Amino acid sequence: MPADKNPRQDAEAVTWNFKLLAQHELGGFGGMGEGMSIQIAPDGRRVLWLAHESAPKNFTAVDVSDPRAPKVVVQTDLPQSFMRSNSLETVGNIMAVAYQTQQPGQQPAGFELFDISNPETPKSIAFVDASGPHSRGVHQLWFCDGEYVHLSGGAADFTPRNQLDDQCYRIFDVRNPSKPTEVGRWWLPGTRDGDAAPPPARQQPPHDKGFRAHNTNVYPQRPDRCYLGYIDGGMFVLDIADKARPKVISGWKNSPPYTGFCHTVLPLFDRNLLIVTDESTMDDGGDWPKLVWIVDAREEKNLVPIATCPAPSYDAFAHRGGRFGAHNIHENVPLPTCWHSDEIVLGTFFNAGLRAYDISNPYQPKEVAAFVPPAPALAPNGTIQLNDCFVDERRVVYTVDRHAGGLYILEMDF
Amino acid sequence: MNDTLHLFPSRAAGPFGRRVKHARGGRIPVTIVTGFLGAGKTTLLRQFLASPQGRGTAVIVNEFGAIGIDDALVRDAAEATVLLGNGCACCVTRSDLQVALRRLVAERDRGLLPPFGRIVIETSGLADPGPILQTFATDRALGAAFHAEVAVAVVDAVTGLATLDWSPEARKQIILADRLVITKTDLSDAAATARLTERLAALNPRAAIDIAVNGALDPQRLIAAADDGALPRTGFAAEAAHADGIVSFVLTDTAPVAWTPFARMMETLTALRGRDLLRVKGLLDVAGCRGPVLVQFVQHLAHPPVELAAWPDGDRTSRLVFITRGVSETSVRALFDAVRAVAEW
């Protein structure tokens, strides 16, 4: 044991079983959200579309045809400083971008569809207004089949009992992209004004973040299912065969005693497993532990958590600065430009970087790779805060910093 | 076989789990460096640790079996981890290698040590590499976290030949090594070095022999993974008999190998002659697997088999190297043929 038993102040970068190919600071606007999607443009370029975490930028497109030499193709601005896009998806040459506002009632809020067949000049096809007196617009959206946008968002006609519960699950038919139409929605019973069900028991402050939707993932293997992260409500599997009337099949909640904020549910259909993440939203490990969970879903109506991916060390990271804990994972987006794996889970852990786990034995996930880059210049917390990751079908890994570092491009070496 | 794959099958997985790019998979690679006192191990290591390839290496100086009674009194106090430059760390262990390995990883994960990605174990001069290799052989112990990637034996050109003459331990180090490094050629002459090289090649026909000139060796050659049972350099695969009753040979097969008869054969062999199987290692073209399956046995212990993503050289010939004490190639072939015949009834 070294004489100095305190965590190393000169925290070292780690690159283990990854190879860094390139980093791009995106013109100094390197604060990235959780929208990452790859388009193969009509001219053959491979374009990575990235949503920014907050204003002033909306989205940035990066030509990653050569992953060692990424080039910015276009970067756009938000019309208002109180807006954030944070989430986007592309299907073919159509992109859907979310718009959320800082306060309820602000506008514009909702989502927008773009024609990106010429990546340099995205053209707006339609804007869907999701503003309202109690709405902050759309936080997250999922769009992979070219037909429906599944999103977490408020609405003009949705009044939550508690303002924190302002974003429900909404489904929009965009088969005519110039005229998107809402076809269904679901919220946790008890959270809407007028519900017969009683309001849910809330998490204790400071961990009361809301009973609202986050990720709304739908896959072609089960187009009748939505895998829903519902923040303090835990996760749900919904039957959406009748999109107008989504029904709960099952759910699982780890909080309390955990600190809520269920974020993403990734189904691994062949293996009957679900990978469930919670998001860390407090600095300094204040809501530790935020974990990546492995759930046995062989019985869809009886979900059994069986393991967690071994978390990076609290001692090493909790007080390094900024957030520390789970957030996003690579989601096996059902598009040909996305890598699909049911053996490896890649996730971002803020200041603990990007981690890869081998879940061949789902009862004993093993960490097989880690990437913790140095703190970017101008990092407000003095650390990296890796926020999201995406792997393309070439097995090239893209990961983004939440504040300043921009885009990191890696190769897996395991 | 991975039992949990029956409960949660993955189409991407092979029978032995995820196909991995490198044999180590996600495990920490371990390089074992043996060599007699004065052979130049420490000089080589020091150079390596200062090189770019050496960045992020943790060194364990393992003096297991080399302590005196009075040393035992200072054992615990001496087992401290020292931070070196270049992201490296070093500790000395006289007692338990497993404890030292586990402690290094725990301290690294807690941020108390640099984030090393490799371990080098430097052994004492008289060390038998067998028990060290065994340490990594079981899944439950350390085999799940560490991969004994390569064993390197260091021999000095001045005294090496004489040492090999009088010391069975030195011969064993050479026979079990994946790679051999000759040092101090500048202090000897070309003829002596040639005689030493010839002797080393006779003891271990499979191992590459590198020469460290003035103590300098390409750092990559210290740590590069072993050829994993590549066919002998000369193509000469006949059984080699060494002193001390040690016998080495390579079994090859161009046809795919059925796993069950192979596993049963090895179970029988290890049950009956485990203590004489000093090292068995190789790549098998297992029927039903896309990539080669790396198998390793140390005495009666089997490493968990691992399927690689691709054959290293495109040649799908199964190749299994045996280093045994008195277990002959003929008898192993006969056993394998007999078990296979039974399986195919």
HADDOCK unambig.tbl for C-alpha pairs under 7 A between the chains (distance, minus, plus):
assign (segid A and resid 1 and name CA) (segid B and resid 80 and name CA) 5.47 0.50 0.50
assign (segid A and resid 1 and name CA) (segid B and resid 81 and name CA) 5.52 0.50 0.50
assign (segid A and resid 2 and name CA) (segid B and resid 80 and name CA) 6.74 0.50 0.50
assign (segid A and resid 2 and name CA) (segid B and resid 81 and name CA) 5.75 0.50 0.50
assign (segid A and resid 2 and name CA) (segid B and resid 82 and name CA) 6.59 0.50 0.50
assign (segid A and resid 5 and name CA) (segid B and resid 112 and name CA) 6.47 0.50 0.50
assign (segid A and resid 6 and name CA) (segid B and resid 112 and name CA) 6.82 0.50 0.50
assign (segid A and resid 7 and name CA) (segid B and resid 111 and name CA) 5.17 0.50 0.50
assign (segid A and resid 7 and name CA) (segid B and resid 112 and name CA) 5.48 0.50 0.50
assign (segid A and resid 8 and name CA) (segid B and resid 111 and name CA) 5.87 0.50 0.50
assign (segid A and resid 8 and name CA) (segid B and resid 112 and name CA) 6.06 0.50 0.50
assign (segid A and resid 12 and name CA) (segid B and resid 114 and name CA) 6.92 0.50 0.50
assign (segid A and resid 14 and name CA) (segid B and resid 115 and name CA) 6.34 0.50 0.50
assign (segid A and resid 16 and name CA) (segid B and resid 117 and name CA) 6.59 0.50 0.50
assign (segid A and resid 270 and name CA) (segid B and resid 9 and name CA) 6.68 0.50 0.50
assign (segid A and resid 270 and name CA) (segid B and resid 10 and name CA) 6.22 0.50 0.50
assign (segid A and resid 271 and name CA) (segid B and resid 8 and name CA) 4.42 0.50 0.50
assign (segid A and resid 271 and name CA) (segid B and resid 9 and name CA) 5.18 0.50 0.50
assign (segid A and resid 271 and name CA) (segid B and resid 10 and name CA) 5.84 0.50 0.50
assign (segid A and resid 272 and name CA) (segid B and resid 8 and name CA) 6.52 0.50 0.50
assign (segid A and resid 313 and name CA) (segid B and resid 109 and name CA) 5.84 0.50 0.50
assign (segid A and resid 313 and name CA) (segid B and resid 110 and name CA) 5.49 0.50 0.50
assign (segid A and resid 315 and name CA) (segid B and resid 110 and name CA) 5.31 0.50 0.50
assign (segid A and resid 315 and name CA) (segid B and resid 111 and name CA) 6.91 0.50 0.50
assign (segid A and resid 316 and name CA) (segid B and resid 109 and name CA) 6.96 0.50 0.50
assign (segid A and resid 316 and name CA) (segid B and resid 110 and name CA) 4.83 0.50 0.50
assign (segid A and resid 316 and name CA) (segid B and resid 111 and name CA) 4.50 0.50 0.50
assign (segid A and resid 342 and name CA) (segid B and resid 10 and name CA) 6.66 0.50 0.50
assign (segid A and resid 343 and name CA) (segid B and resid 18 and name CA) 6.83 0.50 0.50
assign (segid A and resid 360 and name CA) (segid B and resid 17 and name CA) 6.16 0.50 0.50
assign (segid A and resid 360 and name CA) (segid B and resid 18 and name CA) 6.33 0.50 0.50
assign (segid A and resid 361 and name CA) (segid B and resid 4 and name CA) 5.74 0.50 0.50
assign (segid A and resid 361 and name CA) (segid B and resid 5 and name CA) 6.94 0.50 0.50
assign (segid A and resid 367 and name CA) (segid B and resid 26 and name CA) 6.85 0.50 0.50
assign (segid A and resid 368 and name CA) (segid B and resid 26 and name CA) 3.92 0.50 0.50
assign (segid A and resid 368 and name CA) (segid B and resid 27 and name CA) 6.95 0.50 0.50
assign (segid A and resid 369 and name CA) (segid B and resid 26 and name CA) 6.68 0.50 0.50
assign (segid A and resid 413 and name CA) (segid B and resid 21 and name CA) 6.81 0.50 0.50
assign (segid A and resid 414 and name CA) (segid B and resid 20 and name CA) 6.05 0.50 0.50
assign (segid A and resid 414 and name CA) (segid B and resid 21 and name CA) 5.20 0.50 0.50
assign (segid A and resid 414 and name CA) (segid B and resid 22 and name CA) 6.37 0.50 0.50
assign (segid A and resid 414 and name CA) (segid B and resid 25 and name CA) 5.56 0.50 0.50
assign (segid A and resid 414 and name CA) (segid B and resid 26 and name CA) 6.31 0.50 0.50
